[in-house]
Amino acid sequence: MEDDKQQPEQLTRPYRMEARARSAAITGERILDAAVEIFYEQPVANLSLEEVARRSAVSVQTVIRRFGGKEGLFAAASERESRRIASHRDQAAVGDVAGALHILLDHYEEVGDGVLRMLAEEHWMPALREIIDGGRGYHRQWCERVFAPALTEREGTERERRLAQLVTVTDIYTWKLLRRDYGLSRDQTELALGELLHPLTGGN
């Protein structure tokens, strides 16, 4: 009889634990959503745990318990955002210049201004510099993969020069010059980048 009395508790405990874990995961994602939103809106140095807590409808102590403070939150949010961006940009097929440019412009249109703001802060924030260096490394690898046909027949210095050209044409600062400084529309910016890439990629 004693075993029978314990059985309901034994059955419900795993469900309660699972529900708590789901709730904690949802709360964590909500906090990261708020942090990323703030990163793109204002200087990273201005990140306020109070504002993150307010936007994610939790207490500051919950944010600290979950991520260990401002630095831990920044690292976790940056890592998740990097994975999200890569998962979208990695959809670009090798050799499909037009398709790759469209995906790249989607990325820049969504977060370009926020990324430019962070780039302006990198020289006096070591943690931010590390993340930005990672982004630069990813962009170079992305160009190597997507524009591989334009690099196949080249070796050594010639290959490095061509890769540097491809990276530069598709860099966020090139997007800024065309889109923000010269005021081109998104479509015209995409067309201009395609025209710059055409002689570098053999028209592919």
N, C-alpha and C positions, 0 to 999 in steps of 0.2 A: 504493500500500500504506500509505503514511503517513497518508493521509486516512482509510483504513479503520480504522486504529488509534485515531484521534481520535474517530471517530463515536460509540462508546458513551459516552464522557465527555460529548460534546456533547448526547447525548440525555438522560443522567441528570441533568446539572447543573440544568436547569429544574425537574425534579421535586424535587430536594433543596432548591432555593431556595423552592419552593412549600411544601414540608413545614415548613421552618424558619419561614416566614411564618405558616403556620397555627398552629404551636406557640407562636410569640411572641404571636399574637392571643389564643389560649386562655389563656396565662399572664397577659396583661394583663387579661382579663376576670375571671380568678380573683382577681387583686389588687384590682380594683375591687369585686368581690363582698365581699371581706373588709373593705375600707374602709367600704363602705355599711353593712354589718352592725354595725361598731363605732360609726359615727355615730349609729345609732339606739339603741345600748345605753348610751352614756356621753357625758359632755360632750365636745364637739368639741376643746376645748383639751387633752384627755387623749389624743388620737389618738397612737398610738405606731407608728412605722415597724416596730419590732421585732415588735409584735403583729400588724400587717398581714402582715408576712413570714411569721410563724409560721402564721397561719391559711391563708395561700395557698400554703404549702409551698415558699417560695423564700427567697433570701437578701435581706438589707436592701439590698445593693448592686444586686440585680436590680430592686427597687422603685425605687430612686433613678435607675438607668439608664433605666427605662421612663417614669417620671413626673417626674423632676427634684426629688424631695424632697417634703416634707409639703404645701407650698402647691399644687404641681402635682398631687399625688394628690388633694387635697381638691377642687380645681377640676374635675378629670376625673371623679371619682366623683359630684360634685354635678350636673354636666351630664348624665351618663348617667342618673342617677336621675330628674332632671327630665323627660327625654324618656320614660322608662318610665312615669312617673305620668301624663303628658299623654296618652300613647297609650291608656291605659286610660280616663281621664276623658273624652277626646274621643269616646268611643263613645256618650255621652249624646246623644240626639236632641233637636232643637229642639222645645220645647213639651211634652216628655214629663217632667213634673215628678216623677212617681213613679219612673220609670226613672232619671232623673238623680240623685235622692236615693239610690237603691239603689247606684248606682255610687260616689257620693260617700262613702257610709257604708263601702263596701268599702275605699276609700282610707284613711279615717280609722281604721278598725279595724286595718288593716295597719300603718300607720306613724304614727298620730296621736300617740302618747305620745312617740315619738322626735322628731317635729316640734316638739312643745311644749317639749321639752328644749332644742332648738336655738333656739327663739324666746326662751327665757330668757337666752341667751348673746349675742343679736344686738347689744346696746348696747356691748359691749366687744370685738367682733371684726368689724372692717370688712369682711373678706372674706365672713363669714357674713351680715352685714347686706345685702350686695349680692344674695346668693342668695335671701334671704328676701323682699327687695323684689321680686325677679323672680317669686317664688311668689305674692305678693299681686297683682301685675299680672296673672298668668295667671288667678288665681281670679276677678278682676273681669271679664276677657274671657270666661271660661267662663260666668259668670252672664249677661253680655250676650247671649251666643249661645243658651244653653239656655233662658233666660227671655225671649227676644226678643218673643213675643206679648204679654207683660205690659208691655212698654215701647213697643210700636209707636205707640200713640195719645198718647204723652206726649212733651213737648218741654221743653227748658231745665231750669229748676230742678226742675220736677215730675218729669221723667225721672230726673234725678240723685238725687233723694230716693228714688224707688222702687228705683232700682238699688242705692243704698246700703243700703236695707232688705233686698233680696234677698241682697246680699253678706254682710250681718251675720247673717242667719238661717242661712246655710249656712257660716259661718266656723268654723274649727276650734275657736275658743274657745267657741262656742255648743254644739258637740258635746261639748267638755270639761265644760261646766256640766251638761248633761243626763246624759252617760254616766258621767263620773267623779265629779263633785261630788254629784249627786243619785242616782247609782247606778242609773239606768234601764238596762234591757236594750238590746241593739242594736235589737231590733224596736220596743220602746217609744220609743227615741230617734228612729228613723226615722219612726214615727207622729207623734211630737211635732213634728218638723221639718215634716212634711207639713201638720199643722194650722196651724202658723205661716205657712207659705207660701200656704195656700189663699186667704185674703183678698187676698193680694198678686198672685196669678196668675189670679184670676178663676175658680178652681176647676178649672183645666186640669191 
